Amino acid sequence: QVQLVESGGGLVQAGGSLRLSCAASRNFFTFNTLGWYRQAPGKQRELVAQFTSRGTTNYADSVRGRFTISRDHVKSTVYLQMNSLKPEDTAVYYCGSPPGVWGQGTQVTVSS
């Protein structure tokens, strides 16, 4: 069974930075897509950033230019560098390969 384990969330002031990590239990090439999603209270889960099956990247408009997704094949780890954080970035962030592979989530809270 595939496992994705996130880490790196926390509380930060607006304008600050955080880096999330997602350790995968298997090689990246076995995933169709792999990326970061988030879910704020009362809202649906949404894509933040992902690697596509071709290895290209997609970003949500709301984070483009502030967040960067990267990966380390040797460590089987995907990262999300989040800069210039805003209160509206507050959510539980999930690493996932939809539809059925998800991590447990990590809370990111941005205070104003």
C-alpha positions as CSV (number, residue, x, y, z in Angstrom):
1,Q,0.0,0.0,0.0
2,V,1.3,3.4,-1.0
3,Q,1.9,5.9,1.7
4,L,2.4,9.7,1.5
5,V,3.6,11.4,4.7
6,E,3.5,15.2,4.9
7,S,5.4,17.4,7.3
8,G,6.4,21.0,7.7
9,G,3.1,22.8,8.5
10,G,2.7,25.3,11.2
11,L,1.7,28.8,12.2
12,V,3.3,31.7,10.4
13,Q,2.7,35.5,10.1
14,A,1.5,36.9,6.8
15,G,4.4,37.5,4.5
16,G,6.3,34.6,6.0
17,S,7.4,31.3,4.4
18,L,7.0,27.6,5.1
19,R,8.3,24.5,3.3
20,L,6.2,21.4,3.2
21,S,7.6,17.9,2.5
22,C,5.9,14.8,1.3
23,A,7.7,11.5,1.6
24,A,6.4,8.8,-0.7
25,S,6.8,5.1,-0.1
26,R,7.4,4.3,-3.7
27,N,9.1,5.7,-6.8
28,F,7.6,8.8,-8.3
29,F,7.5,7.3,-11.8
30,T,4.7,5.0,-10.6
31,F,2.4,7.9,-10.0
32,N,0.3,9.4,-12.8
33,T,0.3,12.8,-11.1
34,L,1.6,13.9,-7.7
35,G,1.1,17.2,-6.0
36,W,-0.2,19.4,-3.3
37,Y,-3.8,20.2,-2.5
38,R,-5.5,22.2,0.2
39,Q,-8.8,22.3,2.0
40,A,-10.0,25.3,4.0
41,P,-12.9,25.0,6.5
42,G,-16.2,24.9,4.6
43,K,-14.5,24.7,1.2
44,Q,-13.7,21.9,-1.2
45,R,-10.3,20.5,-1.6
46,E,-8.4,22.3,-4.4
47,L,-5.3,21.9,-6.4
48,V,-2.3,24.0,-5.2
49,A,0.5,22.6,-7.4
50,Q,1.3,19.4,-9.1
51,F,3.7,17.4,-11.3
52,T,1.9,16.0,-14.3
53,S,2.5,12.6,-15.9
54,R,4.8,14.4,-18.4
55,G,6.8,16.0,-15.6
56,T,5.5,19.5,-16.1
57,T,4.1,21.6,-13.3
58,N,0.7,23.2,-12.8
59,Y,-0.1,25.9,-10.2
60,A,-3.3,27.4,-9.0
61,D,-3.6,31.0,-10.1
62,S,-3.8,32.1,-6.5
63,V,-0.4,30.7,-5.6
64,R,1.5,31.2,-8.9
65,G,4.7,33.2,-8.3
66,R,4.6,32.6,-4.5
67,F,4.7,28.8,-4.2
68,T,7.1,26.4,-5.9
69,I,6.8,22.6,-6.1
70,S,9.9,20.5,-6.4
71,R,11.0,16.9,-6.0
72,D,13.9,14.8,-5.0
73,H,13.9,11.4,-6.8
74,V,16.6,9.9,-4.6
75,K,14.6,10.7,-1.4
76,S,11.2,10.1,-3.1
77,T,10.1,13.4,-1.6
78,V,8.0,16.3,-3.0
79,Y,8.4,19.8,-1.6
80,L,6.2,22.8,-1.6
81,Q,8.0,26.1,-0.9
82,M,5.5,28.7,0.2
83,N,6.6,32.3,0.2
84,S,4.7,35.6,0.8
85,L,2.0,33.7,2.7
86,K,-1.4,35.2,3.1
87,P,-4.2,34.6,5.6
88,E,-6.3,33.1,2.8
89,D,-3.6,30.4,2.4
90,T,-4.7,28.9,5.7
91,A,-5.9,25.3,5.2
92,V,-5.0,21.7,5.6
93,Y,-2.5,20.8,2.9
94,Y,-2.5,17.3,1.5
95,C,0.0,15.6,-0.7
96,G,-1.8,13.4,-3.1
97,S,-2.1,11.4,-6.3
98,P,-5.8,11.5,-7.1
99,P,-8.2,9.9,-7.0
100,G,-7.2,7.5,-4.3
101,V,-3.8,8.2,-2.8
102,W,-3.6,10.9,-0.1
103,G,-1.5,11.8,2.8
104,Q,-2.9,12.6,6.2
105,G,-2.6,16.3,5.8
106,T,-0.7,19.1,7.6
107,Q,-2.2,22.3,8.9
108,V,-0.9,25.6,7.7
109,T,-2.2,28.7,9.5
110,V,-1.2,32.2,8.4
111,S,-2.0,35.0,10.9
112,S,-2.7,38.5,9.8
